[in-house]
Amino acid sequence: MKRKSVSGGSQYNCDIDGCNKAFSRSDHLARHKLNHNPETFYICKWEGCNKQFVRKDVKEKHENRHAIKAEKQKHNQAKRKSQGQSLKSTNSPLENISNTDFTDRNMDDKSDDMSPNKIRRRLTSFNLNNDNYDYNSGFMVNGVGSQMAKSPNFGGNLEVLNNNSINYLPEKTLLPTDLTQWLFKDDAFLNNNGELSPNFIFNGIDNYSSSLSMDAFAVSPKFPHPNFQTYVDDQIIQKLTLLIPSLANNIDFGAVQIERCLEIYWSIFHVQYPILHRPSFYTPEVHPLLLLSIVMIGAGLSYQTGQDETHIFTDAHGLADNIAEPLRWLICASEEFTSPAKSWIIQSLIILESYEFSCSNRRLHERAYLHHGLKIQLLRRSPLLGGDPLNRSNEDNELTEEQDLWKKWIEIESLKRAALVSFYLDTIRATIFGHEIILFAHQIKLSLPCDDMLWEMSSIDKNNLPPQTETPKFITALTKLLKKEKFEAPSLSRKILLAGLLTINYQMEQKDLQVTFLGWESVKESWKETIYLAIEEWRDAVCHGSCRATMTAFYLPFSNDGTHPLSARINDIQCKFPIYHIGQALMKINQYDCIIYAGAPSRMNVKTAERDYTAVEGRIKVWANSLAGRIAAVDCYLFLFEMLFAEDDDSMHLFYDPSRDPIFYRPNIVATSLFVIWAFNFSLYGPESFIYSDKNLEASYQDVSSPGFYRGVNELNGIDLEKENLKIEDGHLYIKRICETFKRKNNNEALSNKYKRKYASYLDGISDKHKVVGLLRLFKDRYILCNSSICREYSDLLENCIQRSLGRKRQ
């Protein structure tokens, strides 16, 4: 029966007794009626399965799953057979070690001798042939011994010597194919050429999403009016205040302020981390805790809009803290806080973490770090990063309504984006704060996010879809970068791929302990070079050689009038991918070492002891005297040039204020770059002046956390450096002088990252590199104004570096 729907369109109702389903299209109704009066039954022909279907396409899809399962079982059997043969092989000494009977693993454990048999038993205790092998806890001896050692590119020779040690005798460097086969364990999903194996079964839900999208794109969805993405009424406010009663007394928690917070979210946070589907976002139906998360981050970013928000907010940061304090516990207390997690749970935690890490006080910052693993565990227990990839209740059931198709696709794509953004943020925080990596590249078996344009489309025309509706697998794209193959990627995918390369670096650093144990030192050096060059390829191929372009870094679907708050101007020319620079700079030195050397009194709440500083000082000196140290300094010089000067006109000074920077983590990276430059130069050349020690103010100083430090700062700030005939070079002029020297010595070629090794060779010939006080002063006072207490602490560390450079001895 045909009726008019509430929305004004036609509605087709099923007239079978007891069935109340309604459809917007007649063909959907006809297809549905087959369930009541099937004309033909289709029987699965797979041996041992007699399941019946009323639709042929559903039956074929069911049989295809049988085929995939059988192929996977066949592949696993072949792999087990291959592994069994390798245990019996005597082709290499390393494989002889793996040939030890596992049942004898604990023999002679009480003996203190280091006999060859005991060494073999300890090595085999890695349980190499277990399919559930934990990459994070052990070294892939089987992967290296039986695959890399046999590779024609590996060129190595493994020998078990009489002194019970294993040595690697290098002939060639480690090539990208070796690295990917070793790291990604090619018997699982890479073939011998480093390409994706056709037998590898990727995440089922990801494939389902790809299939579902083709059906969804055939129809135009009915998304709500854009005004509902920021719509607020009294009913919504009441729901939110019931969750956090103290908001009822907050003068900034009114309809006007909430609406402005939502606008700020879409214009700043969403553009950087597009985890929500903006066209379908409808505030009356959004979970209240997700809505609170959005309001919180919008209020926290109100200082970064480039506009005067004081006529709207009295204390926007106070509002954000008012929400952030109880929000984590409210999310965890929700009945829906279980696995597999709903998308709103993961999305809310991502937004909350971003505020805690970047916009709040140290206590909330530390709380975010302590609970960071919780979100990852929820993802691991979902069909995306683990769980059951075939747990899809609607796959064999018809999605009859057009909107059902879109809701399902949006839910899956939102979860995938949340998982990939979580991976990205995990890597960024490890790089900037020195945190431990939780997610590694080999654990991401998803495809990259869908095209940015498609994600932002408010109406879909199947005849005018974006060119890239199907996206490559993350691992496929990452392997291409390691092999220096060029390809295009949208803005969010660019970030995800860079994070993938950085996590490989961190993962290999973890394996360095085992590499060193096995004596394969040259492997360590060669893989670092491989990853370093792959990141350079990422910049050249994926980012078209520029870190500055706003439209390369972000997809801006709205506000294209040149006033977007993310960068104040669309044609803003400051670096948009700062993690590229600092990731390369910290390739061979720890962030931890730089901040301890700069004067940080503690790390992870553990006070720095004198022996810790002495060890750090030794590592810094070795690093500063190496090629790696010079290249790291060059990376930071080039990054600061991108922040302080126009690309083609180094006479045009750019202003940078970290307290107003809308790009997440860029203030942290600017500060870290300053510490790298200071540590490099101070360790090599010492202070640029001894005026502070001449003033005999040493007694006023302790470390930067003591009250005596600030009294000393005030005394020293009272010194008129001009009267003391101390010339402090302006920070802009310092960076310009260094970078102009790079250009001049390189035949006046324009500054480019492809010349970094040349620039590094020029450093020794540049005078007065250690005169950085003016550069540090250029930034120090601006960090004091940041909302983030971590960024405010950078101001103290910069002050400490200034005083050390002016002669104050370390106390």
VOPA-988306 format. One line per field, with one value per residue (C-alpha): residue number from 1; residue in three letters; x, y, z. Coordinates in steps of 0.5 Angstrom, whole numbers. Layout:
N
nr <- (NUM,...) .
rest <- (ALA,...) .
xx <- (X,...) .
yy <- (Y,...) .
zz <- (Z,...) .
end
This chain:
811
nr <- (1,2,3,4,5,6,7,8,9,10,11,12,13,14,15,16,17,18,19,20,21,22,23,24,25,26,27,28,29,30,31,32,33,34,35,36,37,38,39,40,41,42,43,44,45,46,47,48,49,50,51,52,53,54,55,56,57,58,59,60,61,62,63,64,65,66,67,68,69,70,71,72,73,74,75,76,77,78,79,80,81,82,83,84,85,86,87,88,89,90,91,92,93,94,95,96,97,98,99,100,101,102,103,104,105,106,107,108,109,110,111,112,113,114,115,116,117,118,119,120,121,122,123,124,125,126,127,128,129,130,131,132,133,134,135,136,137,138,139,140,141,142,143,144,145,146,147,148,149,150,151,152,153,154,155,156,157,158,159,160,161,162,163,164,165,166,167,168,169,170,171,172,173,174,175,176,177,178,179,180,181,182,183,184,185,186,187,188,189,190,191,192,193,194,195,196,197,198,199,200,201,202,203,204,205,206,207,208,209,210,211,212,213,214,215,216,217,218,219,220,221,222,223,224,225,226,227,228,229,230,231,232,233,234,235,236,237,238,239,240,241,242,243,244,245,246,247,248,249,250,251,252,253,254,255,256,257,258,259,260,261,262,263,264,265,266,267,268,269,270,271,272,273,274,275,276,277,278,279,280,281,282,283,284,285,286,287,288,289,290,291,292,293,294,295,296,297,298,299,300,301,302,303,304,305,306,307,308,309,310,311,312,313,314,315,316,317,318,319,320,321,322,323,324,325,326,327,328,329,330,331,332,333,334,335,336,337,338,339,340,341,342,343,344,345,346,347,348,349,350,351,352,353,354,355,356,357,358,359,360,361,362,363,364,365,366,367,368,369,370,371,372,373,374,375,376,377,378,379,380,381,382,383,384,385,386,387,388,389,390,391,392,393,394,395,396,397,398,399,400,401,402,403,404,405,406,407,408,409,410,411,412,413,414,415,416,417,418,419,420,421,422,423,424,425,426,427,428,429,430,431,432,433,434,435,436,437,438,439,440,441,442,443,444,445,446,447,448,449,450,451,452,453,454,455,456,457,458,459,460,461,462,463,464,465,466,467,468,469,470,471,472,473,474,475,476,477,478,479,480,481,482,483,484,485,486,487,488,489,490,491,492,493,494,495,496,497,498,499,500,501,502,503,504,505,506,507,508,509,510,511,512,513,514,515,516,517,518,519,520,521,522,523,524,525,526,527,528,529,530,531,532,533,534,535,536,537,538,539,540,541,542,543,544,545,546,547,548,549,550,551,552,553,554,555,556,557,558,559,560,561,562,563,564,565,566,567,568,569,570,571,572,573,574,575,576,577,578,579,580,581,582,583,584,585,586,587,588,589,590,591,592,593,594,595,596,597,598,599,600,601,602,603,604,605,606,607,608,609,610,611,612,613,614,615,616,617,618,619,620,621,622,623,624,625,626,627,628,629,630,631,632,633,634,635,636,637,638,639,640,641,642,643,644,645,646,647,648,649,650,651,652,653,654,655,656,657,658,659,660,661,662,663,664,665,666,667,668,669,670,671,672,673,674,675,676,677,678,679,680,681,682,683,684,685,686,687,688,689,690,691,692,693,694,695,696,697,698,699,700,701,702,703,704,705,706,707,708,709,710,711,712,713,714,715,716,717,718,719,720,721,722,723,724,725,726,727,728,729,730,731,732,733,734,735,736,737,738,739,740,741,742,743,744,745,746,747,748,749,750,751,752,753,754,755,756,757,758,759,760,761,762,763,764,765,766,767,768,769,770,771,772,773,774,775,776,777,778,779,780,781,782,783,784,785,786,787,788,789,790,791,792,793,794,795,796,797,798,799,800,801,802,803,804,805,806,807,808,809,810,811) .
rest <- (MET,LYS,ARG,LYS,SER,VAL,SER,GLY,GLY,SER,GLN,TYR,ASN,CYS,ASP,ILE,ASP,GLY,CYS,ASN,LYS,ALA,PHE,SER,ARG,SER,ASP,HIS,LEU,ALA,ARG,HIS,LYS,LEU,ASN,HIS,ASN,PRO,GLU,THR,PHE,TYR,ILE,CYS,LYS,TRP,GLU,GLY,CYS,ASN,LYS,GLN,PHE,VAL,ARG,LYS,ASP,VAL,LYS,GLU,LYS,HIS,GLU,ASN,ARG,HIS,ALA,ILE,LYS,ALA,GLU,LYS,GLN,LYS,HIS,ASN,GLN,ALA,LYS,ARG,LYS,SER,GLN,GLY,GLN,SER,LEU,LYS,SER,THR,ASN,SER,PRO,LEU,GLU,ASN,ILE,SER,ASN,THR,ASP,PHE,THR,ASP,ARG,ASN,MET,ASP,ASP,LYS,SER,ASP,ASP,MET,SER,PRO,ASN,LYS,ILE,ARG,ARG,ARG,LEU,THR,SER,PHE,ASN,LEU,ASN,ASN,ASP,ASN,TYR,ASP,TYR,ASN,SER,GLY,PHE,MET,VAL,ASN,GLY,VAL,GLY,SER,GLN,MET,ALA,LYS,SER,PRO,ASN,PHE,GLY,GLY,ASN,LEU,GLU,VAL,LEU,ASN,ASN,ASN,SER,ILE,ASN,TYR,LEU,PRO,GLU,LYS,THR,LEU,LEU,PRO,THR,ASP,LEU,THR,GLN,TRP,LEU,PHE,LYS,ASP,ASP,ALA,PHE,LEU,ASN,ASN,ASN,GLY,GLU,LEU,SER,PRO,ASN,PHE,ILE,PHE,ASN,GLY,ILE,ASP,ASN,TYR,SER,SER,SER,LEU,SER,MET,ASP,ALA,PHE,ALA,VAL,SER,PRO,LYS,PHE,PRO,HIS,PRO,ASN,PHE,GLN,THR,TYR,VAL,ASP,ASP,GLN,ILE,ILE,GLN,LYS,LEU,THR,LEU,LEU,ILE,PRO,SER,LEU,ALA,ASN,ASN,ILE,ASP,PHE,GLY,ALA,VAL,GLN,ILE,GLU,ARG,CYS,LEU,GLU,ILE,TYR,TRP,SER,ILE,PHE,HIS,VAL,GLN,TYR,PRO,ILE,LEU,HIS,ARG,PRO,SER,PHE,TYR,THR,PRO,GLU,VAL,HIS,PRO,LEU,LEU,LEU,LEU,SER,ILE,VAL,MET,ILE,GLY,ALA,GLY,LEU,SER,TYR,GLN,THR,GLY,GLN,ASP,GLU,THR,HIS,ILE,PHE,THR,ASP,ALA,HIS,GLY,LEU,ALA,ASP,ASN,ILE,ALA,GLU,PRO,LEU,ARG,TRP,LEU,ILE,CYS,ALA,SER,GLU,GLU,PHE,THR,SER,PRO,ALA,LYS,SER,TRP,ILE,ILE,GLN,SER,LEU,ILE,ILE,LEU,GLU,SER,TYR,GLU,PHE,SER,CYS,SER,ASN,ARG,ARG,LEU,HIS,GLU,ARG,ALA,TYR,LEU,HIS,HIS,GLY,LEU,LYS,ILE,GLN,LEU,LEU,ARG,ARG,SER,PRO,LEU,LEU,GLY,GLY,ASP,PRO,LEU,ASN,ARG,SER,ASN,GLU,ASP,ASN,GLU,LEU,THR,GLU,GLU,GLN,ASP,LEU,TRP,LYS,LYS,TRP,ILE,GLU,ILE,GLU,SER,LEU,LYS,ARG,ALA,ALA,LEU,VAL,SER,PHE,TYR,LEU,ASP,THR,ILE,ARG,ALA,THR,ILE,PHE,GLY,HIS,GLU,ILE,ILE,LEU,PHE,ALA,HIS,GLN,ILE,LYS,LEU,SER,LEU,PRO,CYS,ASP,ASP,MET,LEU,TRP,GLU,MET,SER,SER,ILE,ASP,LYS,ASN,ASN,LEU,PRO,PRO,GLN,THR,GLU,THR,PRO,LYS,PHE,ILE,THR,ALA,LEU,THR,LYS,LEU,LEU,LYS,LYS,GLU,LYS,PHE,GLU,ALA,PRO,SER,LEU,SER,ARG,LYS,ILE,LEU,LEU,ALA,GLY,LEU,LEU,THR,ILE,ASN,TYR,GLN,MET,GLU,GLN,LYS,ASP,LEU,GLN,VAL,THR,PHE,LEU,GLY,TRP,GLU,SER,VAL,LYS,GLU,SER,TRP,LYS,GLU,THR,ILE,TYR,LEU,ALA,ILE,GLU,GLU,TRP,ARG,ASP,ALA,VAL,CYS,HIS,GLY,SER,CYS,ARG,ALA,THR,MET,THR,ALA,PHE,TYR,LEU,PRO,PHE,SER,ASN,ASP,GLY,THR,HIS,PRO,LEU,SER,ALA,ARG,ILE,ASN,ASP,ILE,GLN,CYS,LYS,PHE,PRO,ILE,TYR,HIS,ILE,GLY,GLN,ALA,LEU,MET,LYS,ILE,ASN,GLN,TYR,ASP,CYS,ILE,ILE,TYR,ALA,GLY,ALA,PRO,SER,ARG,MET,ASN,VAL,LYS,THR,ALA,GLU,ARG,ASP,TYR,THR,ALA,VAL,GLU,GLY,ARG,ILE,LYS,VAL,TRP,ALA,ASN,SER,LEU,ALA,GLY,ARG,ILE,ALA,ALA,VAL,ASP,CYS,TYR,LEU,PHE,LEU,PHE,GLU,MET,LEU,PHE,ALA,GLU,ASP,ASP,ASP,SER,MET,HIS,LEU,PHE,TYR,ASP,PRO,SER,ARG,ASP,PRO,ILE,PHE,TYR,ARG,PRO,ASN,ILE,VAL,ALA,THR,SER,LEU,PHE,VAL,ILE,TRP,ALA,PHE,ASN,PHE,SER,LEU,TYR,GLY,PRO,GLU,SER,PHE,ILE,TYR,SER,ASP,LYS,ASN,LEU,GLU,ALA,SER,TYR,GLN,ASP,VAL,SER,SER,PRO,GLY,PHE,TYR,ARG,GLY,VAL,ASN,GLU,LEU,ASN,GLY,ILE,ASP,LEU,GLU,LYS,GLU,ASN,LEU,LYS,ILE,GLU,ASP,GLY,HIS,LEU,TYR,ILE,LYS,ARG,ILE,CYS,GLU,THR,PHE,LYS,ARG,LYS,ASN,ASN,ASN,GLU,ALA,LEU,SER,ASN,LYS,TYR,LYS,ARG,LYS,TYR,ALA,SER,TYR,LEU,ASP,GLY,ILE,SER,ASP,LYS,HIS,LYS,VAL,VAL,GLY,LEU,LEU,ARG,LEU,PHE,LYS,ASP,ARG,TYR,ILE,LEU,CYS,ASN,SER,SER,ILE,CYS,ARG,GLU,TYR,SER,ASP,LEU,LEU,GLU,ASN,CYS,ILE,GLN,ARG,SER,LEU,GLY,ARG,LYS,ARG,GLN) .
xx <- (0,3,2,5,11,11,17,12,15,12,12,11,8,8,1,3,-1,4,9,9,16,15,20,21,22,17,23,25,18,18,25,22,16,20,22,14,13,19,18,25,29,37,41,48,52,58,59,56,52,45,43,37,36,31,35,41,46,45,47,53,55,55,58,64,65,66,71,75,75,77,83,85,85,89,94,95,96,102,105,105,108,113,115,116,121,125,126,129,133,141,142,144,147,141,136,140,139,131,132,132,127,122,121,128,127,128,134,140,136,139,146,150,154,153,154,152,146,143,144,140,135,134,134,128,124,122,117,118,113,107,102,100,107,108,112,112,116,121,125,123,129,125,123,130,134,130,127,132,138,136,134,139,139,141,148,149,152,150,155,155,162,166,165,157,156,152,155,153,158,155,156,150,145,138,134,126,124,128,125,118,119,122,117,111,112,111,109,103,101,107,110,117,117,114,107,101,100,93,92,92,85,85,80,73,69,74,72,65,65,68,62,57,59,58,51,50,53,48,43,43,42,37,42,39,40,47,44,43,50,50,43,42,35,33,32,39,42,37,40,47,46,43,50,54,50,55,54,47,51,56,55,58,54,48,45,49,56,54,53,59,63,60,62,69,69,68,72,79,78,74,79,85,82,75,73,65,61,59,53,49,51,44,45,38,40,48,49,50,57,59,56,59,66,65,63,69,74,71,71,78,80,76,83,86,80,84,78,76,71,71,64,61,65,67,72,72,77,74,68,72,75,68,67,73,74,68,67,72,68,62,64,67,60,56,52,55,62,63,66,65,65,60,63,61,65,72,70,69,75,79,77,77,85,86,84,87,94,94,90,89,93,99,94,89,95,98,91,90,97,95,88,91,91,84,82,87,84,77,79,83,76,73,72,77,83,82,75,71,72,66,61,56,49,46,51,46,40,38,39,32,32,36,38,40,45,48,48,52,57,58,58,64,68,67,70,76,77,77,82,87,87,88,94,96,96,99,105,105,105,111,115,113,113,117,111,111,108,102,100,105,104,104,97,94,91,85,85,86,80,76,77,76,71,67,67,64,59,52,49,51,51,53,55,59,63,70,76,78,72,76,83,89,90,95,100,100,101,106,110,110,113,119,120,120,114,110,102,97,94,88,90,88,92,98,98,97,102,107,105,106,114,115,112,117,122,120,119,126,129,125,128,135,136,135,139,145,145,145,151,147,150,150,143,141,144,142,134,135,137,132,126,129,129,122,120,123,120,113,115,117,111,105,106,109,115,112,110,107,101,94,90,95,95,87,81,77,70,67,69,74,73,80,79,79,81,85,91,88,88,88,94,98,105,108,109,103,107,111,112,115,121,122,121,127,131,129,131,138,137,131,126,128,135,134,129,134,140,136,134,128,128,124,121,115,115,121,126,133,139,146,148,142,144,151,149,145,150,155,150,148,156,157,150,153,159,156,153,146,147,148,143,138,140,139,132,130,133,129,123,124,125,118,115,119,120,116,118,121,122,126,126,118,118,112,110,109,105,104,98,94,96,90,94,95,102,105,107,110,114,117,119,123,126,129,132,135,138,141,143,147,151,151,155,160,161,159,156,156,157,159,156,151,157,161,155,156,149,150,147,140,139,137,133,128,122,125,123,130,130,125,128,135,131,128,135,138,132,135,141,142,145,146,150,154,156,153,150,144,143,135,132,129,136,140,135,136,144,144,139,142,149,146,144,150,154,150,151,145,140,133,132,130,130,133,140,140,146,150,147,150,157,157,155,162,164,158,161,157,152,152,149,142,140,136,132,130,128,124,119,120,115,110,109,108,101,99,93,97,101,106,107,108,113,117,118,122,126,128,129,134,137,138,142,146,148,150,154,150,153,149,147) .
yy <- (0,7,13,19,20,25,28,29,23,17,11,4,-1,-8,-11,-18,-19,-17,-14,-6,-5,1,3,9,5,0,-4,-5,-7,-12,-15,-15,-19,-25,-26,-27,-31,-34,-36,-40,-42,-42,-47,-47,-52,-52,-59,-60,-53,-54,-47,-44,-37,-33,-28,-31,-25,-27,-34,-32,-28,-33,-38,-33,-33,-41,-40,-35,-39,-45,-41,-38,-45,-48,-42,-43,-51,-49,-44,-49,-54,-49,-48,-55,-56,-50,-53,-59,-55,-55,-49,-44,-44,-39,-45,-50,-46,-46,-54,-55,-59,-54,-60,-59,-52,-52,-57,-55,-48,-49,-49,-42,-44,-41,-48,-47,-52,-47,-41,-45,-47,-39,-37,-42,-39,-34,-39,-36,-40,-38,-35,-30,-28,-21,-17,-12,-17,-21,-21,-24,-29,-33,-28,-25,-32,-35,-30,-24,-28,-32,-25,-24,-16,-18,-20,-22,-28,-31,-35,-38,-37,-41,-36,-37,-30,-29,-24,-21,-20,-14,-14,-10,-5,-7,-5,-3,-10,-13,-9,-10,-17,-17,-12,-14,-22,-23,-30,-27,-22,-20,-24,-25,-18,-14,-14,-16,-23,-25,-30,-25,-24,-17,-14,-17,-11,-6,-10,-10,-3,-2,-6,-3,4,2,1,7,12,9,14,21,21,25,29,34,42,44,49,43,41,47,47,48,49,48,41,40,44,41,34,36,40,33,30,35,39,45,47,50,55,57,63,61,55,58,57,62,60,53,54,58,52,48,52,53,45,44,50,48,41,37,40,37,30,29,23,26,26,33,32,27,31,32,35,33,26,26,22,28,26,26,33,35,33,38,43,42,42,48,52,50,53,59,63,60,63,69,73,77,72,76,79,71,68,70,65,60,56,55,52,47,45,45,39,36,34,29,27,21,18,20,16,10,10,9,3,3,3,-4,-8,-7,0,5,10,16,13,13,19,22,20,22,29,29,26,32,37,34,33,40,45,44,43,38,34,33,32,26,23,23,19,14,12,13,5,4,7,3,-3,-2,-1,-8,-11,-8,-11,-6,-8,-15,-18,-22,-18,-23,-20,-16,-18,-14,-17,-23,-19,-14,-6,-4,3,8,11,5,4,11,10,3,6,12,8,4,9,13,8,7,14,14,8,11,18,14,11,18,21,15,17,24,24,19,23,30,28,21,17,9,7,3,2,0,0,-8,-8,-3,-8,-3,1,9,14,15,21,28,31,24,25,32,32,34,31,25,24,17,20,26,22,24,20,16,13,6,7,3,-1,2,-3,-3,5,5,-1,4,9,5,3,10,9,15,16,21,21,26,30,26,20,24,24,17,15,19,16,9,11,14,8,3,7,7,-1,-2,2,-3,-9,-6,-9,-16,-13,-11,-18,-22,-17,-14,-7,-6,-8,-2,3,1,1,8,10,7,10,17,17,14,20,24,21,22,30,30,25,25,33,35,38,43,43,50,49,50,46,40,39,40,39,46,44,51,58,59,66,67,67,60,60,54,59,65,66,60,63,62,60,57,50,45,39,40,33,31,36,34,26,27,31,26,20,19,23,22,28,26,27,34,36,34,37,44,43,39,37,31,26,22,25,22,27,27,25,27,21,21,28,26,20,25,30,24,22,29,30,24,26,33,31,26,27,25,31,36,33,34,41,43,40,44,51,49,48,55,58,56,59,65,67,67,62,66,73,72,79,78,76,72,73,66,66,59,61,63,57,53,47,42,40,45,49,43,42,49,49,42,45,50,45,41,47,50,43,42,48,49,42,44,51,52,59,65,70,69,76,72,68,75,78,73,71,63,63,65,59,51,48,51,48,51,58,60,60,65,70,69,70,77,79,77,80,87,87,92,87,93,97,91,91,85,84,80,78,78,71,73,75,69,64,68,68,61,59,65,61,55,58,62,56,51,56,60,55,56,53,45,39,35,39,37,33,39,44,39,39,47,48,47,53,58,62,64,59,58,65,63,68,72,66,63,70,71,65,65,70,68,61,64,66,59,55,49,48,44,49,54,50,51,58,56,51,56,61,56,55,63,63,57,61,67,64,61,54,48,48) .
zz <- (0,-2,3,4,9,14,11,4,0,-2,3,2,7,8,8,11,17,23,19,20,16,11,5,1,-5,-9,-11,-4,-2,-7,-5,2,1,-2,5,6,0,-3,-10,-10,-5,-6,-2,-1,-5,0,3,10,9,7,9,5,2,-1,-5,-10,-8,-1,-2,-7,-1,4,-1,-2,6,6,0,4,10,6,3,10,13,7,7,15,13,8,13,19,14,12,19,21,15,17,24,21,16,17,12,17,24,26,24,27,34,32,31,39,42,46,51,53,54,61,62,66,68,75,72,72,66,59,55,47,49,54,49,44,49,51,44,42,48,44,41,34,30,35,30,36,37,41,36,42,47,43,37,30,30,25,21,20,20,15,11,11,11,5,1,-4,-2,5,4,11,14,21,25,31,34,39,44,44,41,34,29,23,18,13,6,4,7,9,3,4,2,7,12,10,10,17,20,17,17,10,11,14,9,4,-1,-3,-7,-2,-5,-1,-1,-5,0,6,9,11,16,14,17,12,6,8,9,2,-1,3,0,-7,-5,-1,-6,-11,-7,-5,3,7,11,16,15,16,22,26,27,32,34,41,45,52,52,50,55,60,58,59,66,68,67,70,75,76,69,71,75,70,66,60,59,55,48,45,48,47,39,39,42,37,31,34,34,27,24,28,31,26,20,24,26,22,26,26,20,19,14,18,25,28,35,38,37,39,45,51,53,46,45,52,49,43,47,52,46,43,49,50,43,43,45,38,33,31,34,40,44,50,48,48,54,61,62,56,59,66,62,59,65,69,63,63,70,71,63,63,69,66,60,63,67,61,60,53,55,53,48,42,43,40,35,40,46,42,39,46,49,43,44,51,51,46,51,57,53,50,53,60,67,68,73,67,62,66,67,60,59,65,61,54,54,55,49,45,49,47,39,40,42,36,29,27,31,33,36,31,24,22,27,23,24,18,13,11,13,7,9,6,8,4,10,13,8,10,17,17,12,17,23,20,17,23,27,22,22,30,30,25,29,35,32,29,36,40,35,36,43,43,39,43,50,50,52,50,43,44,37,32,24,23,28,23,18,15,9,9,10,5,0,4,-1,0,8,7,2,4,-2,-6,-14,-16,-23,-20,-14,-12,-16,-10,-8,-6,-2,-1,5,10,10,2,2,7,4,-3,1,4,-3,-5,-10,-11,-10,-8,-1,2,8,13,10,9,17,18,13,17,23,20,18,25,29,25,28,35,34,31,37,41,37,38,44,41,35,40,43,37,35,28,29,22,21,26,22,16,18,21,14,10,15,14,7,7,11,6,0,4,4,-3,-6,-1,1,-6,-3,2,9,9,4,8,3,3,10,11,7,8,6,9,10,4,4,7,14,17,24,23,20,20,13,8,5,11,10,16,17,17,18,24,26,20,22,29,28,23,28,34,30,33,40,45,47,54,53,50,56,61,58,58,65,66,74,73,68,69,76,77,79,75,79,78,75,70,68,67,63,58,58,55,50,48,47,42,38,37,35,30,23,26,31,25,21,27,28,21,21,27,23,17,21,25,18,16,22,22,15,8,3,-2,2,8,9,11,18,21,28,32,38,41,46,40,35,33,30,36,38,34,40,43,37,36,44,43,36,40,46,40,37,44,46,40,40,48,48,43,44,51,53,49,55,62,64,69,73,73,77,82,83,83,90,88,83,84,79,75,80,86,89,89,81,80,85,81,75,77,79,72,69,72,69,63,58,53,59,60,52,51,44,43,36,35,34,27,25,28,24,17,18,19,13,8,10,7,1,-1,0,-4,-10,-8,-9,-5,1,1,5,0,1,9,8,5,10,15,12,12,20,22,18,21,27,33,32,40,40,41,47,42,39,46,48,42,44,52,54,49,52,59,56,54,57,57,63,59,55,60,63,57,58,65,61,56,61,64,57,57,63,62,55,59,64,70,72,73,80) .
end
